[in-house]
Amino acid sequence: MKITLKDGSVKEYAQAMAIIDIAKDISEGLARVACVAEVNGEVVDLRTVVDADCELNILTAKDPAGLSALRHTASHVMAQAVQRLWPNAKLAIGPSIADGFYYDIDFAEPISAEDLPKIEAEMKKIIKEALPLERFELPREEAIAFMKEKDEPYKVELIEDLPEDSIISFYKQGDFVDLCAGPHVMSTKEVGKAFKLMNLAGAYWRGSEKNKMLTRIYATAFGKKEELDAYITMMEEAKKRDHRKIGKELGLFMMSEAGPGLPFFLPNGMVLKNTLLEYWREIHKKAGYVEISTPIMLNRQLWETSGHWYHYKDNMYTTKVDDEDFAIKPMNCPGGVLAYANEPRSYRDLPLRMGELGIVHRHEKSGQMHGLMRVRCFTQDDAHIFMTREQIRDEIKGVASLIDGVYKLFGFEYHVELSTRPEDSMGSDEDWEIATDALRGALDDLGLDYIVNEGDGAFYGPKIDFHLVDAIGRTWQCGTIQLDFQLPQRFEIEYIGADGEKHRPIMIHRVCFGSIERFIGILIEHFAGAFPTWLAPVQVKVLPISEKYEAYANSVKAALDEAGIRAEIDMRSEKIGYKIREAQMKKIPYMIVVGQQEEADGTVAVRSRFKGDEGACALADFISNIKAEIASRVNRPIEVKKEN
């Protein structure tokens, strides 16, 4: 048989071979670090036997699928350790996730964070035992009986939900067996290089509030200790930047039990939000967009036509009006289509770019909500572009360039993913092929590197997703471009072409910020609350040295107000050092100190977040400089003082 490797080279073998043995034949070093492999694109165990020609790619912890398998095995090791320490603990699910892995477990008695070191110590014993992972399969009924014998009710429920003719796979390590599809690394020994249990949380079984609350143990694992150390450092930095903590300290937003997942924006937060929206409107006007607003609630017939009633209903809030079913919109797009259809359209009107800052509601599960990052009500900076087929590439490139400019302004790097047709989709194969090729072609034209995310498109079309990288290296999915042949067909919208005949437009759905609320949360953590001056809710704090200079301080603030600069004044009878420290804690970009000398000279003493003491200058010069900084939307860097 011929084995074609990733680099194009070919290995020939006279008999069937386990992948681990092929890896050893290629290189003993490769075999030592190998986690799993891809055979003709399918990720499998290294213990898998290959008996025919194929394409083979050996994956290590440097590869996403390899790291995922390592972490998945670590979750099994953690579960085994838990059951050694708490034999009556019942196991639910234990997948690998983006930053590590977790296991949901039903403990007879609650455990606490103090128990995590004990679990880690037991895991180290299991790792030292170097238990090989062995895969075996059972028919569904035998698998159910097997898990009932082990008194694992959650596993039994999972198996019972599978089709009757299913073959169920298990992985065994020593005396521990877990229901699992795999793949896994070869033995528990390979998990030992770098892992750590992070924290505990509550999690409802199968994500439903109607089910029992389980204990979720979060953990992570890496291929190297240095990678784990870097991750822990990042997590410690993330705690300091937590947008919920900073949002409270800076008076930006609040959450209330009166509306779980429904954020309240406070005065400073509204300044921040409105400043972002002003910027959004400015760049969209320049890019040829018109702005619309569509109703927050529309009837069932509309959502049936759009397909959301059948594909998205579980995430929608519904009600009745005059005995008719209505839904609060989870998306703005159907309303945008109705706005397009409001009047006859010609090919001369296209492309028509319609922007909307629409408030949408989605039913997120209570356990998934997190500050501004995951909410039930948010403002989506939507736009819908209606165009001809010939205009697709140029419009996609225009949107990508707009998004690129937005992210660069805030100092974000990003990577791009192209997501293709999911299983739950609507539309013809031909339309999906044309749409996917158009997105791919636009990315190629722009010279953007991207990865293909198979099967993760929207139900109505493929999409391009933009993943931001923040100041401490975390990634966030924000911007998206979705190409849609389906909604124009379902709503039967048209335009009159140059030939005088009716034609169907193509539609782009796109966002730059995504959710304004989530983007604000990301910005809070990216800047640790120290926003660029143009974005800061309070740009200048006026600090009189004593009440004797209150009149001059008020005149300074009045001049700042007149210039459109967001300023506050601190009239408290506190020492000036205290006032300065408090303004610094509030992340205010500039402080103006005024006293006898400044009043006599008509100047201000300037302190900044960027440089510290900047000295005295004429008020007019300060105003001119800060206005230029705000207008340019520059993010002024912090100057590091050189030691003598």
C-alpha positions in Angstrom: 0.0 0.0 0.0 1.1 3.6 -0.7 1.0 6.2 2.1 1.1 9.8 0.9 2.4 12.1 3.6 1.7 15.8 4.1 4.8 16.9 2.3 3.9 14.9 -0.7 6.4 12.1 -0.1 5.2 8.5 -0.4 5.9 5.5 1.9 5.2 2.0 0.6 4.4 -1.0 2.9 3.8 -4.6 2.0 1.3 -5.2 4.9 -1.2 -3.4 7.1 0.4 -1.1 9.6 -0.7 0.7 12.8 -0.2 4.5 12.4 2.0 4.6 15.4 4.4 2.1 13.6 4.3 4.2 10.5 5.2 7.3 12.6 8.2 5.3 14.1 9.3 4.3 10.6 9.3 8.0 9.6 11.0 9.2 12.7 11.4 8.0 16.3 11.2 11.7 17.4 7.9 12.1 15.5 6.5 9.0 17.1 7.4 10.4 20.6 5.4 13.6 20.1 2.6 12.3 17.9 -0.9 12.6 19.4 -3.3 11.4 16.7 -3.4 11.4 12.9 -5.5 12.3 9.9 -6.3 9.6 7.4 -7.9 11.0 4.2 -8.9 14.0 6.3 -10.5 12.0 9.2 -8.8 12.4 12.6 -8.1 8.9 14.2 -6.1 7.3 16.9 -2.5 6.4 16.3 -3.5 2.8 17.2 -5.6 2.7 14.0 -4.5 0.1 11.5 -4.1 1.3 7.9 -4.5 -1.4 5.2 -5.0 0.6 2.0 -3.6 3.5 0.0 -4.3 6.8 1.8 -3.2 10.3 2.6 -1.7 10.4 6.1 -0.9 13.4 8.3 0.7 12.7 11.8 -0.6 15.4 14.3 1.2 16.6 17.4 0.1 19.0 20.2 1.1 21.8 17.9 -1.8 20.9 15.7 -5.3 21.9 16.9 -6.7 18.3 16.5 -3.6 16.9 18.2 -3.9 19.3 21.2 -7.7 18.6 21.4 -7.0 14.8 21.6 -4.4 15.4 24.3 -6.8 17.5 26.3 -9.6 15.0 25.8 -7.4 12.2 27.2 -6.6 14.6 30.1 -10.3 14.8 30.8 -10.4 11.0 31.1 -7.5 11.0 33.5 -9.2 13.7 35.6 -12.4 11.6 35.7 -10.5 8.5 36.7 -8.8 10.5 39.5 -12.1 11.8 40.7 -13.6 8.3 40.9 -10.6 7.0 42.7 -11.1 9.8 45.3 -14.9 9.8 45.3 -16.0 6.3 44.1 -19.7 7.3 44.1 -19.2 10.2 41.7 -21.3 9.9 38.5 -19.8 11.1 35.2 -21.6 13.1 32.6 -19.6 14.6 29.8 -15.9 15.6 29.5 -15.0 17.3 26.2 -12.0 19.3 25.1 -12.8 22.9 24.5 -11.0 26.0 23.0 -8.8 26.7 26.1 -8.6 23.2 27.6 -11.2 20.7 28.8 -13.8 20.1 31.5 -15.8 17.3 33.0 -19.3 17.6 34.4 -19.7 15.3 37.4 -22.5 14.5 39.9 -20.9 14.4 43.4 -22.8 13.0 46.3 -21.3 15.7 48.5 -20.2 19.1 47.1 -16.5 19.6 46.5 -14.6 23.0 46.6 -11.6 24.6 45.0 -9.5 23.3 47.9 -10.1 19.8 46.5 -8.4 20.6 43.1 -4.8 20.0 44.3 -5.9 16.6 45.6 -7.4 15.7 42.2 -4.2 16.9 40.4 -2.0 14.8 42.7 -4.1 11.7 41.9 -3.9 12.5 38.2 -0.1 12.6 38.4 -0.2 9.1 39.9 -2.3 7.9 36.9 0.0 9.6 34.5 3.0 7.9 36.1 1.3 4.5 35.7 1.4 5.1 31.9 -1.8 3.3 31.4 -2.5 2.5 27.7 -5.8 3.7 26.3 -7.6 0.8 24.6 -10.7 1.3 22.4 -13.5 -1.3 22.2 -17.1 -1.3 20.8 -20.4 -2.7 22.0 -23.9 -2.9 20.4 -26.3 -0.3 21.8 -28.2 -2.7 24.2 -25.0 -4.2 25.5 -23.5 -0.7 26.0 -26.6 0.3 28.0 -26.3 -2.8 30.2 -22.6 -2.2 30.6 -23.1 1.4 31.9 -26.1 0.4 34.1 -23.8 -2.2 35.7 -21.3 0.6 36.4 -24.1 2.7 37.8 -23.4 5.6 35.4 -27.0 7.0 34.7 -25.8 10.0 32.6 -23.9 7.7 30.3 -26.9 5.4 30.0 -29.1 8.4 29.0 -26.6 9.4 26.4 -26.5 6.0 24.8 -30.3 5.6 24.9 -30.6 8.8 22.8 -28.6 7.1 20.0 -30.2 5.1 17.2 -30.9 1.4 18.0 -28.5 0.1 15.4 -25.6 2.2 16.8 -22.2 0.7 17.6 -21.0 2.4 20.8 -17.3 3.0 21.5 -15.5 3.0 24.8 -12.0 3.8 26.0 -10.3 1.8 28.8 -7.3 2.8 30.9 -6.5 0.5 33.7 -9.7 -0.2 35.6 -11.4 2.9 34.3 -13.7 2.9 31.3 -15.5 5.8 29.7 -18.0 6.1 26.9 -16.3 8.0 24.1 -16.0 8.4 20.4 -12.3 9.4 20.6 -9.7 9.9 19.3 -7.1 9.8 22.2 -3.4 9.7 22.6 -1.7 6.3 23.2 -1.3 6.4 27.0 -1.9 8.4 30.1 1.8 9.1 30.3 1.5 11.6 27.4 -0.8 13.9 29.4 1.9 14.6 32.1 3.9 17.3 30.5 1.7 20.3 31.3 -1.8 20.3 32.8 -3.6 22.3 35.5 -7.0 22.3 37.0 -8.4 25.8 36.9 -11.7 26.2 38.7 -15.2 24.9 39.5 -18.6 25.9 38.2 -22.1 24.7 38.2 -23.6 23.3 35.0 -27.0 21.9 34.4 -27.1 18.4 32.9 -27.5 18.9 29.1 -27.7 22.6 29.6 -31.3 22.6 30.8 -32.4 24.5 33.9 -35.0 21.7 34.4 -32.2 19.1 35.0 -29.9 18.6 37.9 -27.0 21.0 38.6 -23.7 19.2 38.2 -20.2 20.2 39.2 -18.0 21.3 36.2 -14.3 21.1 36.7 -12.4 23.3 34.3 -8.8 22.4 33.4 -6.3 22.8 30.7 -3.4 20.9 29.2 -0.6 21.7 26.7 2.2 19.9 24.9 4.9 21.9 26.7 5.2 23.4 30.2 6.2 26.8 28.7 2.9 26.9 26.9 1.0 26.2 30.1 3.0 28.8 32.0 2.2 31.4 29.3 -1.5 30.5 29.4 -1.6 30.8 33.2 0.0 34.2 33.0 -2.5 35.2 30.4 -5.4 34.1 32.6 -4.0 36.0 35.6 -3.8 39.1 33.3 -7.4 38.4 32.1 -8.6 38.4 35.7 -7.2 41.9 36.2 -8.9 43.0 32.9 -12.3 41.4 33.6 -14.8 43.7 32.0 -17.4 43.1 34.7 -15.0 44.3 37.4 -13.7 47.3 35.4 -17.2 48.1 34.1 -18.4 48.4 37.7 -15.3 50.5 38.8 -15.7 52.9 35.9 -19.5 53.1 36.1 -20.0 51.7 32.5 -22.8 49.1 32.9 -24.6 47.0 35.4 -26.6 43.8 35.4 -29.8 43.1 37.4 -31.7 40.0 38.6 -34.7 41.8 37.3 -33.5 41.0 33.8 -30.8 38.2 33.6 -28.6 38.7 30.6 -30.1 42.2 29.8 -27.4 44.8 30.4 -28.1 48.3 31.8 -25.8 51.0 30.4 -24.9 53.7 32.9 -24.0 57.3 32.0 -20.3 56.7 31.3 -21.2 53.5 29.4 -23.7 55.4 27.2 -21.0 57.9 26.3 -18.7 55.0 25.3 -21.5 53.3 23.4 -22.6 56.4 21.6 -19.1 57.3 20.7 -18.7 53.9 19.0 -22.0 54.4 17.2 -21.0 57.8 16.0 -17.8 56.4 14.5 -19.9 53.5 12.9 -22.2 56.0 11.3 -19.3 58.1 10.0 -17.5 55.3 8.3 -20.6 53.8 6.9 -21.8 57.1 5.4 -18.4 57.4 3.7 -18.7 53.8 2.4 -22.0 54.5 0.7 -24.4 53.0 3.2 -27.9 54.3 4.1 -29.3 53.7 7.6 -32.7 52.1 8.4 -34.5 50.9 11.5 -36.9 48.0 11.5 -39.4 46.8 14.2 -38.3 44.8 17.2 -41.2 42.4 16.8 -42.8 40.9 13.7 -45.4 38.2 13.0 -44.9 34.5 12.7 -45.5 34.5 9.0 -42.5 36.6 8.4 -40.3 34.3 10.5 -41.7 31.3 8.7 -40.9 32.8 5.3 -37.3 33.7 6.5 -36.8 30.1 7.8 -36.0 31.3 11.3 -39.2 29.8 12.8 -38.0 26.3 11.8 -34.2 26.7 12.2 -33.9 29.1 15.1 -37.2 29.1 17.1 -35.6 27.7 20.3 -33.5 30.9 20.6 -36.5 33.2 19.9 -38.9 34.9 22.3 -42.5 34.6 21.1 -45.8 36.2 22.2 -49.3 36.7 20.9 -50.8 39.9 19.6 -54.5 39.8 18.7 -54.4 36.0 18.8 -51.6 36.0 16.2 -48.1 34.6 16.9 -45.3 37.2 17.0 -41.6 36.9 17.7 -39.1 39.4 19.0 -36.4 39.6 16.4 -33.3 37.6 17.0 -31.8 39.0 13.8 -32.4 42.1 11.7 -32.2 40.5 8.2 -35.9 39.8 7.5 -36.8 43.4 8.3 -34.1 44.6 6.0 -35.5 42.5 3.2 -38.9 44.1 3.7 -37.3 47.5 3.6 -35.7 46.6 0.3 -39.1 45.3 -1.1 -40.9 48.6 -0.1 -40.4 50.0 -3.6 -39.5 48.9 -7.1 -35.8 48.5 -7.6 -33.6 48.8 -10.7 -30.2 47.5 -11.5 -29.1 51.2 -11.3 -30.0 51.1 -7.5 -27.6 48.3 -6.9 -25.6 47.7 -4.9 -27.9 49.0 -2.2 -26.1 49.0 1.2 -28.6 49.3 4.1 -27.1 49.6 7.6 -29.1 49.1 10.8 -28.1 49.4 14.5 -30.8 47.0 15.5 -31.6 45.7 19.0 -32.1 41.9 18.9 -33.0 39.3 21.6 -31.9 35.7 21.8 -32.7 33.2 24.4 -29.3 32.2 25.8 -29.2 29.6 28.6 -28.6 31.0 32.0 -25.4 29.1 32.5 -23.9 30.5 29.3 -24.4 34.2 30.0 -21.3 36.2 31.0 -21.3 39.9 31.5 -21.5 41.8 28.2 -19.8 38.9 26.3 -23.0 36.7 26.2 -26.3 38.5 26.7 -29.9 38.0 25.8 -30.4 41.5 24.4 -27.8 43.4 22.2 -27.3 45.9 19.5 -26.1 44.4 16.3 -24.3 46.7 13.8 -26.0 45.0 10.9 -25.9 45.9 7.2 -27.6 44.1 4.3 -26.2 44.7 0.8 -28.4 43.8 -2.2 -26.5 43.4 -5.4 -26.2 41.6 -8.7 -24.1 38.4 -9.2 -21.5 40.5 -11.0 -21.1 42.8 -8.0 -20.5 40.0 -5.4 -16.7 40.0 -5.3 -16.3 43.8 -5.2 -18.9 44.1 -2.4 -17.3 41.4 -0.3 -13.9 43.1 -0.8 -15.4 46.4 0.2 -16.8 45.0 3.4 -13.6 43.2 4.3 -11.7 46.5 3.8 -14.1 48.3 6.0 -13.8 45.7 8.8 -10.0 45.7 8.4 -10.0 49.5 9.0 -12.1 49.2 12.1 -10.0 46.5 13.7 -6.7 48.3 12.9 -8.0 51.5 14.6 -8.3 49.6 17.9 -5.0 47.9 17.5 -6.4 44.4 16.9 -4.7 41.8 14.8 -7.1 39.2 13.4 -7.3 36.0 11.4 -10.0 34.9 8.9 -12.1 31.7 8.6 -14.2 30.7 5.6 -17.2 28.6 6.9 -18.9 26.3 4.4 -22.3 24.6 4.1 -23.7 23.0 7.3 -25.9 19.9 7.4 -28.9 21.9 8.4 -29.1 24.2 5.4 -31.5 25.3 2.7 -30.9 26.1 -1.0 -29.6 24.3 -4.0 -26.1 22.8 -4.4 -25.5 25.2 -7.3 -26.3 28.3 -5.2 -24.1 27.1 -2.4 -21.2 26.4 -4.7 -21.5 29.8 -6.4 -21.7 31.6 -3.0 -18.8 29.7 -1.5 -16.6 30.3 -4.6 -17.5 34.0 -4.5 -16.3 34.4 -0.9 -13.2 32.3 -1.5 -12.4 34.4 -4.6 -12.8 37.7 -2.8 -10.4 36.5 0.0 -7.9 35.4 -2.7 -8.2 38.8 -4.5 -7.5 40.6 -1.2 -4.5 38.3 -0.5 -5.9 37.5 3.0 -4.8 34.3 4.6 -7.7 32.1 5.8 -8.6 28.7 7.0 -11.6 26.7 5.9 -14.1 25.8 8.6 -16.1 23.0 7.0 -19.8 22.8 7.7 -19.9 25.9 10.0 -21.8 28.3 7.7 -25.2 29.8 8.4 -28.2 27.8 7.4 -28.8 30.1 4.5 -25.3 30.6 3.2 -21.5 30.4 3.6 -19.7 33.1 5.6 -16.4 34.7 6.4 -15.6 35.2 10.1 -13.0 37.6 11.5 -11.4 36.5 14.8 -9.7 39.4 16.7 -6.6 38.9 18.8 -6.6 41.2 21.9 -3.8 42.7 23.9 -3.1 39.5 25.9 -3.5 37.1 23.0 -7.1 35.9 23.3 -9.2 35.5 20.2 -12.8 36.8 19.8 -15.1 36.2 16.8 -16.7 39.6 15.9 -17.0 40.6 12.3 -18.7 38.3 9.7 -19.7 38.4 6.1 -22.5 36.0 5.0 -23.5 35.6 1.4 -27.2 34.7 1.0 -29.0 33.4 -2.1 -31.9 32.1 0.0 -33.7 35.0 1.6 -34.1 36.9 -1.7 -35.8 33.8 -3.1 -37.9 33.1 -0.1 -39.2 36.7 0.0 -39.3 36.9 -3.8 -37.6 40.3 -4.0 -36.6 41.5 -7.4 -34.9 44.3 -9.5 -35.4 45.3 -13.1 -32.2 44.5 -15.0 -30.7 46.4 -18.0 -32.6 44.0 -20.2 -35.9 45.2 -18.8 -36.6 41.8 -17.2 -37.0 40.9 -13.5 -34.0 39.4 -11.7 -33.3 38.2 -8.2 -30.7 40.2 -6.2 -28.0 38.5 -4.1 -27.8 39.5 -0.4 -24.8 40.0 1.9 -25.4 40.0 5.7 -22.5 41.6 7.6 -21.4 43.1 10.9 -18.2 44.9 11.9 -18.5 45.1 15.7 -20.9 42.1 15.8 -22.7 42.8 19.1 -22.0 46.4 20.3 -22.3 45.2 23.9 -19.8 42.3 23.4 -17.5 44.6 21.5 -17.5 47.0 24.4 -16.7 44.1 26.7 -13.8 43.2 24.5 -12.6 46.8 24.3 -12.7 47.1 28.1 -10.5 44.0 28.5 -8.3 44.9 25.6 -7.5 48.4 27.0 -7.9 47.3 30.6 -10.4 50.2 30.9 -7.7 52.7 29.7 -9.5 53.7 26.5 -7.9 55.9 23.9 -8.7 59.6 24.5 -11.4 59.8 21.7 -13.3 56.9 23.3 -12.8 57.6 27.0 -16.1 58.6 28.7 -14.3 61.3 30.7 -11.4 62.8 28.7 -10.2 65.4 31.1 -10.5 65.8 34.9 -10.0 69.4 36.2 -8.4 69.4 39.7 -8.3 72.6 41.6 -5.6 72.6 44.4 -8.1 74.2 46.8 -11.6 75.8 46.8 -9.9 79.2 46.4 -9.3 78.3 42.7 -12.9 77.0 42.1 -13.8 79.9 39.9 -10.8 79.5 37.6 -11.3 75.7 37.5 -14.9 76.3 36.4 -13.8 78.6 33.7 -11.3 76.0 32.5 -14.1 73.4 32.4 -16.4 75.8 30.5 -13.7 76.2 27.9 -13.3 72.5 27.5 -17.1 72.0 27.3 -17.2 74.7 24.6 -14.6 72.8 22.6 -16.6 69.6 22.8 -14.2 67.9 25.2 -15.7 65.6 27.8 -14.5 67.0 31.1 -15.4 66.8 34.8 -14.3 68.8 37.8 -13.3 67.6 41.2 -14.3 70.2 43.8 -13.9 68.1 46.9 -11.7 69.4 49.7 -9.2 66.6 49.3 -5.5 66.9 48.9 -4.4 67.2 45.3 -2.3 64.0 45.4 -5.4 62.1 46.4 -7.4 63.6 43.6 -4.7 62.7 41.1 -4.5 59.1 42.3 -8.3 58.7 42.1 -8.4 60.1 38.5 -5.6 57.7 37.6 -7.6 54.8 39.1 -10.5 55.9 36.9 -8.2 55.6 33.8 -8.8 59.3 32.8 -6.5 60.3 30.0 -5.7 63.8 31.1 -5.7 65.7 34.4 -5.5 69.5 34.6 -4.2 70.8 37.9 -5.0 74.5 38.6 -3.8 76.7 41.5 -2.4 80.1 42.2 0.3 80.1 39.5 -2.0 78.7 36.8 -4.7 81.3 37.6 -2.2 84.1 37.5 -0.6 83.0 34.2 -3.9 81.8 32.5 -2.3 78.4 32.1 -3.0 74.8 33.2 -0.6 72.2 34.6 -1.1 69.0 32.6 -0.7 65.4 33.8 -1.5 62.5 31.5 -2.0 58.8 31.7 0.6 58.5 28.9 3.5 60.6 30.2 2.8 61.7 33.8 3.7 65.3 34.4 3.6 67.2 31.1 4.2 70.6 32.6 2.3 73.9 32.2 0.9 75.2 29.0 -1.7 77.7 27.7 -5.2 76.4 28.0 -5.8 77.2 24.3 -2.7 75.1 23.3 -3.9 72.1 25.5 -7.4 72.3 23.9 -5.9 72.4 20.4 -3.6 69.4 21.1 -6.3 67.2 22.7 -8.8 68.1 19.9 -6.3 67.0 17.3 -5.7 63.7 19.3 -9.4 63.1 19.5 -10.1 63.9 15.8 -7.3 61.5 14.7 -8.6 58.8 16.9 -5.0 57.9 17.7 -4.2 55.6 20.6 -1.4 57.6 22.3 1.2 55.2 23.6 2.4 55.2 27.2 5.9 56.7 27.4 8.4 54.6 29.4 10.8 56.7 31.4 14.4 55.9 30.9 16.5 55.2 33.9 19.6 57.3 34.4 
